[in-house]
């Protein structure tokens, strides 16, 4: 799909292009990251890479500063590819390969081939057919680059896979370079390079150049695309590392489960928690149990307390979380009452670092007591 020079703002363009798939106008707009583009991507299951590629092409087609930033980034690992005059997306080649995005010089020669990746695997053409495409473009050798763009956490594993697919003898014998989220290797037979960089590095370089040139529209569009990429990073399956199979990880998870159980029991003994009729109830997001917080003569509020992997991964504050599921009895307390008294219904339970188990347990029990005291009023829990 080619990109036109004159176009509406990015989000309007996305809606116009992908409207049938999104069902825009039939779904309430939501999301927590403040990016409309990331929200729209959530409606396009399995098409996020296509959306990101088209958005990148849209921005590059409209912003000379963004194209200059791309030229500078690939130029740090290769001979200068020259001015990128235009871009197109989904450009088909002689071997029926389809490159995500191509940057052309003023003579119409392909100087930068960009393959946009999140977590999808390589195709049968990547990278061999694409590298051959660089070498046969035009009659005389011209500096050109095959650039893969991927999440930062995938760079090492993807680079190893890409290099492993290059035919023997095509890569220069020199050691590939790795500098600041950028990998680069020379291709034999001319001024050609194979490169890999992160979405964050590319988009921030483009945003910086757009800012220098006063291109406010491009800055805003790039921030939306960066938010989409960050969402993909946070939701993706990360490559497994050997050290993750050591005993430290399972031991820590077992420690946290024990901490949940012991803190609940100690809070019950001190009178500001109750577990009668409530059980340990692991959820899809982690280990935990239901309990009531408050005081017998002032009423209880029911909550789930435990290890919440989803919030731990997204918030990063602590593995332990508590959320109230409904108000209690005598007197009746609604969730609205809870929000009024405590300022919310979801709470992280901080853990001190560098301390022994008993000190960590005391800290957790103190946090549960603070919540219970907030429910029943001054002088409630201790």
Phi, psi and omega per residue, in radians:
X1 nan 2.098 -3.138
X2 -1.336 2.748 -3.129
X3 -1.907 2.283 3.129
X4 -1.555 2.612 -3.079
X5 -1.205 -0.732 -3.122
X6 -1.673 2.168 -3.045
X7 -2.698 2.776 3.084
X8 -1.320 3.041 3.083
X9 -0.942 2.714 -2.964
X10 -0.951 -0.868 -3.056
X11 -1.160 -0.621 3.072
X12 -1.121 -0.713 -3.139
X13 -1.127 -0.737 3.127
X14 -1.053 -0.793 -3.135
X15 -1.075 -0.730 -3.127
X16 -1.134 -0.689 -3.081
X17 -1.336 -0.757 -3.003
X18 -1.833 0.158 -3.014
X19 -0.865 -0.804 -3.126
X20 -1.053 -0.642 -3.112
X21 -1.344 -0.545 -3.079
X22 -1.384 -0.598 -3.007
X23 1.231 0.591 -3.080
X24 -1.007 2.390 -3.115
X25 1.665 -0.216 3.084
X26 -1.958 -0.034 -3.121
X27 -2.226 2.441 3.061
X28 -1.201 2.478 3.107
X29 -1.374 2.332 -3.113
X30 -2.600 -2.615 3.135
X31 1.828 2.811 -3.061
X32 -2.016 -0.119 -3.049
X33 -1.740 0.051 3.045
X34 1.303 0.145 -3.111
X35 -1.954 2.057 3.100
X36 -1.107 -0.668 -3.131
X37 -1.076 -0.732 3.112
X38 -1.150 -0.641 3.097
X39 -1.115 -0.792 -3.140
X40 -1.091 -0.610 3.128
X41 -1.091 -0.565 3.134
X42 -1.160 -0.342 3.102
X43 -1.503 -0.201 -3.042
X44 -1.938 1.156 -3.103
X45 -0.966 2.179 3.106
X46 1.446 0.015 -3.098
X47 -2.124 0.314 -3.079
X48 -1.102 -0.712 3.128
X49 -1.102 -0.671 3.100
X50 -1.118 -0.774 3.124
X51 -1.064 -0.806 -3.128
X52 -1.123 -0.693 3.127
X53 -1.107 -0.822 -3.137
X54 -1.129 -0.672 3.103
X55 -1.138 -0.731 3.099
X56 -1.093 -0.773 3.101
X57 -1.101 -0.679 3.105
X58 -1.039 -0.827 -3.115
X59 -1.140 -0.798 -3.121
X60 -1.106 -0.621 -3.113
X61 -1.196 -0.476 -3.063
X62 -1.701 -0.320 -2.973
X63 -2.102 1.854 3.048
X64 -1.019 -0.613 3.129
X65 -1.125 -0.699 3.110
X66 -1.131 -0.704 3.105
X67 -1.150 -0.645 3.096
X68 -1.123 -0.683 3.124
X69 -1.127 -0.685 3.086
X70 -1.110 -0.758 3.115
X71 -1.051 -0.746 -3.129
X72 -1.171 -0.694 -3.110
X73 -1.123 -0.824 3.141
X74 -1.275 -0.427 3.121
X75 -1.251 -0.362 3.117
X76 -1.239 -0.284 3.128
X77 -2.095 0.182 -3.060
X78 -2.734 3.027 2.972
X79 -1.107 2.703 -3.104
X80 -1.059 2.213 3.136
X81 -1.452 -0.080 -3.134
X82 1.469 -3.118 -3.107
X83 -1.219 2.267 3.050
X84 -1.547 1.883 -3.037
X85 -1.479 -0.561 -3.078
X86 -2.692 2.850 3.102
X87 -2.372 2.674 3.003
X88 -2.428 2.646 3.080
X89 -1.895 2.708 3.102
X90 0.962 1.032 -3.090
X91 -1.685 2.053 -3.082
X92 -1.427 2.497 -3.139
X93 -1.934 -3.087 -3.066
X94 -1.137 -0.465 -3.125
X95 -1.704 0.332 -3.118
X96 1.174 0.210 3.016
X97 -1.279 2.639 -3.098
X98 -2.217 1.875 -3.117
X99 -1.423 2.387 -3.093
X100 -1.005 -0.844 -3.081
X101 -2.605 2.402 -3.141
X102 -2.208 2.314 3.029
X103 -1.791 2.236 -3.070
X104 -1.885 2.591 3.012
X105 -1.519 -3.051 -3.064
X106 -1.144 -0.423 3.128
X107 -1.552 0.007 3.111
X108 1.498 0.212 3.107
X109 -1.499 2.537 3.119
X110 -1.321 2.087 -3.119
X111 -1.964 -0.475 3.124
X112 -2.360 2.110 3.004
X113 -1.820 2.165 -3.096
X114 -2.002 2.205 3.061
X115 -1.983 1.991 -3.070
X116 -1.545 2.194 -3.124
X117 -2.255 2.481 2.823
X118 -1.945 -1.535 -3.110
X119 -2.201 0.120 3.068
X120 -1.263 2.693 -3.140
X121 -1.365 3.035 3.084
X122 -1.328 2.629 3.071
X123 -1.548 3.043 -3.128
X124 -1.120 -0.403 -3.115
X125 -1.528 -0.178 -3.008
X126 -1.782 2.235 -0.055
X127 -1.722 -0.056 -2.932
X128 -0.952 -0.942 -3.074
X129 -1.112 -0.615 -3.133
X130 -1.187 -0.696 3.116
X131 -1.161 -0.698 3.067
X132 -1.090 -0.596 3.095
X133 -1.104 -0.699 3.092
X134 -1.052 -0.755 -3.018
X135 -1.282 -0.427 -3.130
X136 -1.736 0.014 -3.127
X137 -1.290 2.028 3.119
X138 1.435 3.082 -3.097
X139 -1.644 -0.436 -3.138
X140 -2.088 2.563 3.135
X141 -1.030 2.298 3.075
X142 -2.243 2.423 3.123
X143 -0.984 2.209 -3.119
X144 -2.684 2.805 -2.971
X145 -2.429 2.421 2.894
X146 -1.784 1.987 -3.033
X147 -1.995 2.090 2.974
X148 -1.639 2.404 3.089
X149 -2.104 2.245 -3.023
X150 -2.615 2.913 3.053
X151 -1.045 2.559 -3.086
X152 -0.987 -0.673 -3.071
X153 -1.293 -0.142 3.118
X154 -1.782 -0.102 -2.968
X155 -0.992 -0.877 -3.045
X156 -1.093 -0.852 -3.095
X157 -1.205 -0.656 -3.139
X158 -1.207 -0.684 3.127
X159 -1.077 -0.738 3.106
X160 -1.091 -0.692 3.141
X161 -1.215 -0.750 -3.140
X162 -1.091 -0.848 -3.132
X163 -1.100 -0.627 3.136
X164 -1.164 -0.336 3.135
X165 -1.626 -0.138 3.111
X166 -1.285 2.257 -3.134
X167 -0.988 2.549 -3.139
X168 -1.021 2.343 3.118
X169 1.581 -0.150 -3.135
X170 -1.453 -0.556 3.125
X171 -1.485 2.550 3.059
X172 -1.145 2.602 -3.104
X173 -1.216 -0.314 -3.135
X174 -1.083 2.656 -3.118
X175 -1.167 2.233 3.070
X176 -1.038 2.540 -3.106
X177 -1.694 2.513 3.063
X178 -2.293 1.987 -3.121
X179 -2.458 2.119 2.984
X180 0.802 1.223 3.092
X181 1.007 0.611 3.118
X182 -2.544 2.230 3.075
X183 -1.957 2.539 -3.104
X184 -2.610 2.401 3.064
X185 -2.426 2.517 3.138
X186 -1.486 2.450 3.085
X187 -1.780 2.320 -3.120
X188 -1.195 2.653 3.038
X189 1.735 0.115 3.127
X190 2.735 -3.053 -3.092
X191 -1.426 1.115 -3.071
X192 -2.060 2.582 -3.133
X193 -2.374 2.592 2.949
X194 -1.885 2.221 -3.071
X195 -2.365 2.742 3.057
X196 -2.485 2.330 3.073
X197 -2.513 3.000 -3.114
X198 -1.592 2.702 3.033
X199 -0.989 -0.751 -3.078
X200 -1.084 -0.781 -3.120
X201 -1.121 -0.788 -3.124
X202 -1.113 -0.868 -3.044
X203 -1.209 -0.617 3.112
X204 -1.225 -0.619 3.060
X205 -1.129 -0.731 3.108
X206 -1.154 -0.705 3.134
X207 -1.136 -0.695 3.120
X208 -1.096 -0.756 3.132
X209 -1.181 -0.702 3.110
X210 -1.078 -0.687 3.114
X211 -1.120 -0.756 3.122
X212 -1.036 -0.571 -3.096
X213 -1.665 0.108 3.097
X214 1.222 0.443 -3.125
X215 -1.561 1.454 -3.054
X216 -1.140 -0.683 -3.125
X217 -1.078 -0.786 3.132
X218 -1.135 -0.686 3.089
X219 -0.991 -0.833 3.140
X220 -1.097 -0.734 3.126
X221 -1.116 -0.700 -3.124
X222 -1.181 -0.610 3.087
X223 -1.134 -0.655 3.095
X224 -1.142 -0.757 3.137
X225 -1.164 -0.661 3.095
X226 -1.106 -0.685 3.104
X227 -1.106 -0.681 3.077
X228 -1.072 -0.782 -3.128
X229 -1.135 -0.674 3.113
X230 -1.148 -0.631 3.086
X231 -1.114 -0.723 3.113
X232 -1.119 -0.664 3.108
X233 -1.086 -0.747 -3.040
X234 -1.276 -0.475 -3.056
X235 -1.670 -0.101 -2.941
X236 -1.524 2.806 2.993
X237 -1.355 2.079 -3.101
X238 -1.448 2.543 3.079
X239 -0.999 2.378 -3.118
X240 -1.335 2.375 3.109
X241 -1.945 2.608 -3.033
X242 -1.018 -0.672 -3.072
X243 -1.156 -0.304 3.129
X244 -1.262 -0.254 3.119
X245 -1.575 0.003 3.096
X246 -1.240 2.969 -3.065
X247 -1.265 -0.256 -3.048
X248 -1.100 -0.717 -3.089
X249 -1.148 -0.935 3.128
X250 -1.102 -0.590 3.095
X251 -1.097 -0.747 3.131
X252 -1.107 -0.722 3.133
X253 -1.128 -0.702 3.086
X254 -1.151 -0.674 3.071
X255 -1.031 -0.742 -3.111
X256 -1.165 -0.691 3.086
X257 -1.081 -0.748 3.113
X258 -1.095 -0.668 -3.140
X259 -1.106 -0.722 3.100
X260 -1.067 -0.823 -3.110
X261 -1.137 -0.793 -3.088
X262 -1.198 -0.681 3.139
X263 -1.153 -0.691 3.104
X264 -1.098 -0.779 -3.128
X265 -1.132 -0.736 -3.136
X266 -1.171 -0.681 3.094
X267 -1.117 -0.645 3.103
X268 -1.138 -0.748 3.137
X269 -1.095 -0.558 -3.119
X270 -1.498 -0.052 2.981
X271 1.600 0.051 3.126
X272 -1.945 0.266 3.002
X273 -2.473 2.648 3.134
X274 -2.440 2.398 -3.124
X275 -2.185 0.195 -3.091
X276 -1.054 2.163 3.132
X277 1.370 0.023 -3.126
X278 -1.989 2.523 -3.019
X279 -2.108 2.892 2.912
X280 -1.096 2.173 -3.027
X281 -2.362 1.477 3.071
X282 -1.049 2.530 3.099
X283 -2.000 3.010 3.098
X284 -1.072 -0.427 -3.102
X285 -1.675 0.024 3.054
X286 2.673 3.087 -3.116
X287 -1.464 2.412 3.075
X288 -3.115 -2.956 -3.104
X289 -2.672 2.797 3.022
X290 -1.557 2.534 3.078
X291 -2.667 2.948 3.036
X292 -2.000 2.403 3.074
X293 -1.976 2.567 3.120
X294 2.462 -2.269 3.135
X295 -2.767 2.555 -3.035
X296 -1.029 -0.667 -3.077
X297 -1.594 0.019 -3.121
X298 -2.210 -0.092 3.111
X299 1.875 2.771 -3.091
X300 -2.155 2.724 2.978
X301 -2.216 2.272 -3.058
X302 -1.487 2.459 -3.085
X303 -2.546 2.834 2.951
X304 -1.880 2.301 -3.097
X305 -2.276 2.242 3.124
X306 3.020 -2.821 3.124
X307 -1.540 2.006 -3.120
X308 -1.920 1.739 -3.062
X309 -1.124 -0.641 -3.112
X310 -1.102 -0.862 3.141
X311 -1.225 -0.592 3.080
X312 -1.058 -0.773 -3.124
X313 -1.177 -0.679 -3.043
X314 -1.512 -0.696 -3.063
X315 -1.577 -0.641 3.086
X316 1.298 0.078 -3.076
X317 -1.318 -0.854 -3.017
X318 -2.911 2.713 3.074
X319 -1.345 -0.338 -3.034
X320 -1.666 2.252 -3.117
X321 -2.420 2.667 3.062
X322 -2.325 2.314 3.030
X323 -2.346 2.376 3.129
X324 -1.366 2.419 -3.107
X325 -1.774 -0.505 2.981
X326 -2.951 2.901 3.119
X327 -1.250 3.051 -3.041
X328 -1.850 -2.586 -3.063
X329 -2.177 2.819 2.954
X330 0.761 1.282 0.008
X331 -1.477 2.807 3.119
X332 -1.149 2.467 -3.085
X333 -2.391 2.043 3.131
X334 -1.511 2.965 3.057
X335 -1.078 -0.576 3.080
X336 -1.091 -0.685 3.079
X337 -1.106 -0.706 3.129
X338 -1.084 -0.776 3.128
X339 -1.058 -0.691 -3.135
X340 -1.158 -0.685 -3.082
X341 -1.393 -0.653 -3.016
X342 -1.920 -0.233 -3.124
X343 1.527 0.139 3.132
X344 2.937 -3.089 3.110
X345 -2.161 -0.177 3.107
X346 -2.042 2.296 -3.070
X347 -2.427 2.395 2.994
X348 -1.551 2.585 -3.131
X349 -1.898 1.838 -3.044
X350 -1.157 2.582 3.089
X351 -2.075 2.282 3.057
X352 -1.276 2.606 3.131
X353 -1.856 2.689 3.081
X354 1.247 0.447 -3.140
X355 -2.185 2.866 3.098
X356 -1.323 2.986 -3.034
X357 -1.050 -0.763 -3.085
X358 -1.069 -0.653 3.127
X359 -1.207 -0.680 3.085
X360 -1.122 -0.709 3.128
X361 -1.110 -0.766 3.116
X362 -1.029 -0.705 -3.119
X363 -1.149 -0.701 -3.137
X364 -1.178 -0.775 3.131
X365 -1.084 -0.674 3.108
X366 -1.079 -0.697 3.113
X367 -1.146 -0.720 3.088
X368 -1.113 -0.671 3.103
X369 -1.128 -0.666 3.116
X370 -1.083 -0.745 3.112
X371 -1.139 -0.730 3.135
X372 -1.107 -0.713 3.129
X373 -1.116 -0.645 3.098
X374 -1.134 -0.487 -3.122
X375 -1.329 -0.749 -2.996
X376 -1.704 -0.176 3.126
X377 1.740 3.062 -3.049
X378 -0.986 2.371 3.105
X379 1.469 0.156 -3.075
X380 -1.322 -1.408 -3.067
X381 -1.676 2.694 3.107
X382 -2.338 nan nan
